[in-house]
Amino acid sequence: MHRSMWTYAWDILDLGYDGALGELRDRAGLNSISLATSYHAGRFLQPRSPKRKVYFPEDGTIYFHPTPARWERSAIKPKVADVIAEGGDVLRELVKRRDAGGLKVCCWTVCLHNTRLGMLHPETVTRNAFGDPNYYNLCPSNPDARAYACALVEDLTNSYKPDIVELESPSFMGFAHGYHHDKDGVGLTAEDDFAMSLCFCGSCLARAGKAGVDGEAARRTVAQWIVEACEREAPKPRFPDFAASGIETLRPFPAVYDYVQWRYEPVTSLIAEIKARAHPSSRVFLIDEGSLGGCDLKAIGKICDGAILCVYGLGPERSAAAIKQGRAALGPDKFLSAGLRLFDGEVEGAKGLSARVNACVEAGANGLNFYNYGLIPAPRLDWIRTAVASLKSL
């Protein structure tokens, strides 16, 4: 069974290759590493780093060395993170060690969540019903944004030939995503957040129009919903069943419903283009972000090699239900991994993690991804080994 852990390059450089890989293999019982090869900004507590306890990664950079010729025609170009430029090519070293019998190498690749590039190329970002830009989300309908995501994976897979590429955010993002000093005095509901996240940029409207969908009509309705949400004295859901029923609650509003259904197309076709340009030796998986982001898992499963469903914070029963639903969408032959997080308060020790792992595997998962090597205390690696050992078969 595929068993991997999401990991940052700076953790490996801080702890050393032998120490980090040895822990993943021997202490946690894993057979793969998922290295962040394109990532966003944040503030991360580093519990085990001997060099620092807090790290602020550069925003929107890559953690490998690109091939300049592959980017000559791209309007959006990547920037190599300073930690790689100064500390060395971590991915190259991992691939070298893999080829000598070490852990399999997966490239955890953030595609369109990129504030640095969004600020540099505002014409490529998603825009709400009022035309306000979401700088953190390049739009999957925009040709330049699509070209960037495709070139990223093409370069990565042809230059390094990882076993797997894990695609994060090749889709539309929600409004509330944790931007620096977010402020919301209104109290947006889940449906309000979704309305605010719907993109009506020029690329989306044009692409929808070619598909026979009236995006402008949808935009007018959504804009009115946002106005009404902002004018309420207190939060009140328009669609009380939205959390459970999702976009099906929008059926009484045909223009909006049709537009939301159309949003699957740019995401699905982008993933298809990425897969077509990836080196054939590298499998391509989607880290699924749900239907509200434009991900149609059944359609995507037909064009890539599998998916990772994150069941963060869910108990065994809900985790199993999510995996069963994912397996039904993908079919019996596609790869399906369960993403599990080891944060405090989300899982009760080795016993709790074992229960979730077994529930996911029994429900149809044939892979496990754990989050996140550098963010958790070392003893929680023992939870993983206990959980993995509890499985009846690997």
C-alpha positions, 0 to 999 in steps of 0.5 A: 500500500502507498504510504506517504507524508507531505513534507517541506524542503526546509524541513529536510534541509534543517533536519538533514536527508538521512535523519528526515528520510530515516524517520519517515521510513523507519519510525513512521513506516512509510514508503514514500515522501510527498515534497512540496514542489510549488507552494504558497506563503504562511507562518509555520511553527517548526517543532523539531527544527534545530535551526528555528521554531517559526518559518515564513516561506516565500509566497508562490515559489517553486522548490525545484530548478526549472528548465528555462526553455520550457518557459520561453513562451509562458507569460507567467514564469516561476521563481525558485525559492531562496531556500533551494537556490541557497540550500541545494536541489532537494528534489534532485537529491530525493530522486537520486536516493529513490533510484538507489533504493530509497523512498518513492518520490511524490511532488505535491504541486500547488497549481493556481493558489498563488498570491505572488503571481496573482499580484504580478498578473492581476488579469489572470485571477478569479473575480467575484460578481462585482469584478473584485480580484481574488489575488490568491487564485489564478483562474482555471479559465484564463489561458495564461494561468492554464499555460502556467499550470501545464508548464509547471507539471511538464517541466517537473515531470520531464526534468525529475521523473517523480513517481507521482504528481499530486495536484493541489488547487487546479480549481476555483478556491473559496472566498474564506481561505485564510488570507493575511488579516482577513476581516469579515464583520458581516458573518458570511454563511457557507452559501455567502462564501460560495457566492463570493467565490464564484468567478465572473472574470472575462475568461470565465464569461467568454468560455461559458458563453462558448458553451451556451451558458449565460454567465452575465445573467448568473452574475447579476443574480449572484451580485444581488445575493451578495448585496443582500447578505451585506445588508442583513442585520445578522447572518441568515441563510438563504438556503438552509440546506446548502451545507448538506445539498450544495449546488443542488439547492440552486436549481430554482435559479436556472442561470446560476445553476447552469453556470455553476454546473459549467464550472466543472469544464475548465477544471476538468479540461485543465487537469486533462491538459496537465496530464497530457503534458506530464511525462508518462512515467509520472502518475498524476493524482488530484488532491480533491477540493470538492464540487464547490471548487469545480471538481467533478471527481467522476469526470476527473477520474477518467482523465488522470490516475487517481485522487487523494481525499482529505478527511481532516477532522472526521471520525472513522464513520464520516471518513469511511463515508467520504472514501466510499463516495470517492471510490464510487465516483472513481470506480474500482480501478483508480488509485484513491488515497485518504489524506489524514492530518495529525494536528492536536485536537483532530485525532486522539493518539495512535488508537484514534488514528488507527481507527481512522486509517482502518476505516478508510482502507476498509471503505476503499482507500488504497493509499494513505497521505499524512499531514505534515512532517515538519509541523508535528512533534516527533512522537506523532510519527509513532502514531503513524507506524502504529496505525499502519501496523494495525492494517490487516494487509499492506 
